Amino acid sequence: MGLAVALVAAAGCRAPDTAPDARTVAAVDRATPSARSAPLPRHAAALGLDADEVAAIVSHGPWPPPPRPDPTNRASGDPAAIELGRRLFDDPRPSADGRRRCSDCHRAELAFADGRARPPGADGLPLDRNAQGLLDARLQHWFGWDGGADSLWAFILRPLADPREIGTDGPRLAALFDADPALACLRRAAFGDPRPADDALRVQVAKALAAYIETLESPRTPFDALRDALAVPADADAATAAAAEAAALAYPADALRGLRRFVGDARCGLCHVGPAFSHGEFHDAGRPFMAAPGRPDPGRHGGIAALRADPFNRLGRWSDAPSPDAAVRTRHIEPSHRNFGEFRVPGLRALAFTAPYGHDGSMKTLDDVIAHYSDVDLERLHADGDAVLRPLRLEAGARAELRAFLSTLSAPRPVASPRDPAAAPAVAACMARPGT
């Protein structure tokens, strides 16, 4: 697994907040998905792939996954809310100083990451953690490096309120809507009248921003072309089989060797699973966890405490979910001492644009990440970490092959073309109003 947490200073390789023991790891290693019993396409053999490798590779797709509305956010997928969120994302007026905006730390050309180890706060001092990229955020079930929020909109409420970041409040937002007819119209179209105040208005703004961020999706990559080619059944018609074979054989040879290591003896798939290459849980991966000299970052331990105390979590009255099933994870989560210093496993898509890496941005390049997991110091890990991580002791050639594979998880441009809500009737009506 060495690279199993590849781009986080710490991450998780388990069902929610339950570490795998040695027997669990062995069971994963022995697992035989039913897909492995199906005949392989001819080009799989040409690439030297066996059934286990093909099944593991195919499990990382298809991409993109279909849209999945957030049941806790009634604005999820709503065109007016998406347009409202898009405008607010790049608007400095909600911030306390009238200058800071979400897009300052989440830049589209960097896959909505920041490019700095830790962005500066309003006071000029660095924030505690690296600004995570926002692409594919809709696929997560915990949010933030510590998982301190259980919905995207609840997570957004924190930088909105934090004086080091946006630092806004209900009266400031109310004044903004009073002054901007287009924003006011979009808010009414998304949430109705009358306009609420204070907490309720902040929640509406956070839900609109979340609706927009849900549309930010990383594009298809060279890896996806290979993955889809390997998913073509062996009895496909001749034209389909020929196209799949051409796509598979076009995949770079060094990247294929790195991919085989990734799904094989490196055991990266214990944590970096599924289409987004992350199960979204938490782990101590042997990285430093000091927020500042003399001040440790508690990581997941602090995140669980914050989540349980948060009035905006899925258990609270601000959730729009009609069923209590939407809050099952939150209802049953309990902190443990081992959670101290654990951080969320990130997805691996669009890596080429999101350096530096780790919860503190301390790994500047992919080579730094690979070097860490090649030579990870087991003495720095909690006991549960030993069951998952092990030094890979990679030679230079193997490191280069892993880097080549990881590079195929990025497209030439970091962001797929976003869905344009402007054609929706409610949005068009707002845009046609005088003064908008």
NORBEL-V228565 format. One record per backbone hydrogen bond with DSSP energy under -0.5 kcal/mol. CO is the residue of the C=O (numbers start at 1). NH is the residue of the N-H. E is the energy in kcal/mol with one decimal. If there is no record, write none. Layout:
BEGIN
CO_NH_E ; CO_NH_E
END
This chain:
BEGIN
1_4_-9.9 ; 2_5_-0.7 ; 3_6_-2.5 ; 5_8_-2.5 ; 7_358_-1.7 ; 9_285_-0.6 ; 9_287_-0.9 ; 12_281_-0.5 ; 13_20_-0.5 ; 15_18_-2.4 ; 18_15_-0.5 ; 21_25_-2.3 ; 22_26_-2.4 ; 23_27_-2.3 ; 24_28_-2.3 ; 25_29_-2.3 ; 26_30_-1.6 ; 27_31_-1.0 ; 28_31_-0.7 ; 33_36_-2.0 ; 34_37_-1.8 ; 35_38_-1.1 ; 39_234_-0.6 ; 41_44_-1.4 ; 41_45_-0.9 ; 42_46_-1.6 ; 43_47_-1.4 ; 44_49_-2.6 ; 45_48_-1.2 ; 50_54_-2.4 ; 51_55_-2.5 ; 52_56_-2.2 ; 53_57_-2.5 ; 54_58_-2.8 ; 55_59_-1.5 ; 57_60_-1.7 ; 58_61_-0.8 ; 69_71_-0.7 ; 70_73_-1.8 ; 72_74_-0.5 ; 72_320_-1.6 ; 73_76_-2.0 ; 75_78_-2.3 ; 78_82_-2.6 ; 79_83_-2.4 ; 80_84_-2.4 ; 81_85_-2.9 ; 82_86_-2.5 ; 83_87_-2.1 ; 84_88_-2.4 ; 85_89_-2.2 ; 86_90_-0.8 ; 87_90_-0.6 ; 88_91_-1.6 ; 89_103_-1.6 ; 90_92_-0.5 ; 92_95_-1.5 ; 95_98_-0.8 ; 101_104_-1.6 ; 101_105_-0.5 ; 102_105_-1.2 ; 102_106_-0.8 ; 107_110_-1.8 ; 107_112_-2.5 ; 107_113_-0.7 ; 108_111_-1.4 ; 110_113_-1.2 ; 111_134_-0.6 ; 111_135_-1.0 ; 113_107_-2.9 ; 119_127_-2.8 ; 121_124_-2.1 ; 125_121_-3.3 ; 130_132_-0.8 ; 131_114_-0.7 ; 134_137_-1.7 ; 136_139_-1.8 ; 137_140_-1.9 ; 143_149_-1.1 ; 144_147_-1.0 ; 145_344_-2.2 ; 149_143_-2.3 ; 151_155_-1.9 ; 152_156_-2.1 ; 153_157_-1.4 ; 154_158_-0.5 ; 155_158_-1.2 ; 155_159_-0.7 ; 156_160_-1.8 ; 157_161_-1.6 ; 158_162_-2.4 ; 159_166_-1.8 ; 159_167_-1.2 ; 160_168_-3.8 ; 162_165_-1.8 ; 162_167_-0.8 ; 164_122_-1.8 ; 166_96_-2.5 ; 169_173_-2.1 ; 170_174_-2.8 ; 171_175_-2.3 ; 172_176_-1.8 ; 173_177_-2.2 ; 174_178_-2.1 ; 175_179_-1.6 ; 176_180_-1.1 ; 179_181_-0.5 ; 180_184_-2.3 ; 181_185_-2.5 ; 182_186_-2.4 ; 183_187_-2.5 ; 184_188_-2.2 ; 185_189_-2.5 ; 186_190_-2.0 ; 187_191_-3.0 ; 187_192_-0.6 ; 188_192_-2.0 ; 197_200_-1.2 ; 197_201_-0.6 ; 198_202_-2.4 ; 199_203_-2.5 ; 200_204_-1.9 ; 201_205_-2.3 ; 202_206_-2.6 ; 203_207_-2.7 ; 204_208_-2.2 ; 205_209_-2.5 ; 206_210_-2.4 ; 207_211_-2.2 ; 208_212_-1.9 ; 209_213_-2.7 ; 210_214_-2.3 ; 212_215_-1.9 ; 213_216_-1.8 ; 215_217_-0.8 ; 216_136_-2.6 ; 217_416_-2.9 ; 221_225_-1.4 ; 222_226_-1.6 ; 223_227_-3.1 ; 224_228_-2.7 ; 225_229_-1.6 ; 226_230_-2.2 ; 227_231_-1.1 ; 228_232_-0.5 ; 229_232_-0.9 ; 233_236_-1.7 ; 237_241_-2.8 ; 238_242_-2.4 ; 239_243_-2.2 ; 240_244_-2.4 ; 241_245_-2.5 ; 242_246_-2.2 ; 243_247_-2.1 ; 244_248_-2.6 ; 245_249_-2.6 ; 246_250_-0.9 ; 248_251_-1.3 ; 252_256_-2.1 ; 253_257_-1.9 ; 254_258_-2.0 ; 255_259_-2.7 ; 256_260_-2.5 ; 257_261_-1.7 ; 258_262_-2.3 ; 259_263_-2.4 ; 260_264_-0.8 ; 261_266_-2.0 ; 262_268_-1.3 ; 262_269_-0.8 ; 264_267_-1.7 ; 267_270_-1.6 ; 268_271_-1.6 ; 268_272_-2.6 ; 271_273_-1.5 ; 271_279_-1.6 ; 273_278_-2.1 ; 274_277_-1.5 ; 276_348_-1.2 ; 276_349_-0.5 ; 281_12_-1.0 ; 281_345_-2.9 ; 282_13_-0.6 ; 283_285_-0.7 ; 283_343_-1.8 ; 289_291_-0.6 ; 289_297_-3.5 ; 292_295_-2.9 ; 295_291_-1.8 ; 295_292_-1.6 ; 296_298_-0.7 ; 298_301_-1.3 ; 298_341_-1.6 ; 298_342_-0.5 ; 299_302_-0.5 ; 299_303_-2.1 ; 300_304_-2.7 ; 301_305_-1.5 ; 302_306_-2.5 ; 303_307_-2.6 ; 304_308_-2.6 ; 305_309_-1.6 ; 306_310_-0.8 ; 307_310_-0.8 ; 310_313_-1.6 ; 311_318_-0.5 ; 313_316_-1.9 ; 316_319_-1.1 ; 323_326_-1.5 ; 324_327_-1.9 ; 325_328_-1.4 ; 327_331_-2.7 ; 328_332_-1.6 ; 329_333_-0.8 ; 330_333_-0.6 ; 336_339_-1.8 ; 337_340_-1.7 ; 339_300_-0.5 ; 339_301_-1.2 ; 339_342_-2.1 ; 342_300_-2.2 ; 343_283_-1.7 ; 348_351_-0.9 ; 350_353_-1.8 ; 351_354_-1.3 ; 357_363_-2.1 ; 358_361_-1.3 ; 359_130_-3.0 ; 362_364_-0.7 ; 363_356_-0.5 ; 363_357_-3.8 ; 365_369_-1.7 ; 366_370_-2.8 ; 367_371_-2.4 ; 368_372_-2.1 ; 369_373_-2.1 ; 370_374_-1.8 ; 371_375_-1.8 ; 373_392_-1.2 ; 374_393_-2.9 ; 376_378_-0.9 ; 377_380_-1.8 ; 378_381_-1.3 ; 382_385_-0.8 ; 382_386_-1.0 ; 383_386_-0.6 ; 383_387_-0.5 ; 384_387_-0.8 ; 385_388_-1.6 ; 385_389_-2.6 ; 395_399_-2.3 ; 396_400_-2.2 ; 397_401_-1.8 ; 398_402_-2.2 ; 399_403_-2.3 ; 400_404_-2.2 ; 401_405_-2.3 ; 402_406_-2.7 ; 403_407_-2.0 ; 404_408_-0.8 ; 405_408_-1.5 ; 406_409_-1.5 ; 407_410_-1.2 ; 408_223_-2.0 ; 409_350_-2.1 ; 419_421_-0.7 ; 420_423_-0.6 ; 421_424_-2.0 ; 424_428_-2.9 ; 425_429_-2.5 ; 426_430_-1.7 ; 427_431_-2.5 ; 428_432_-1.4 ; 430_433_-1.1 ; 433_436_-1.8
END
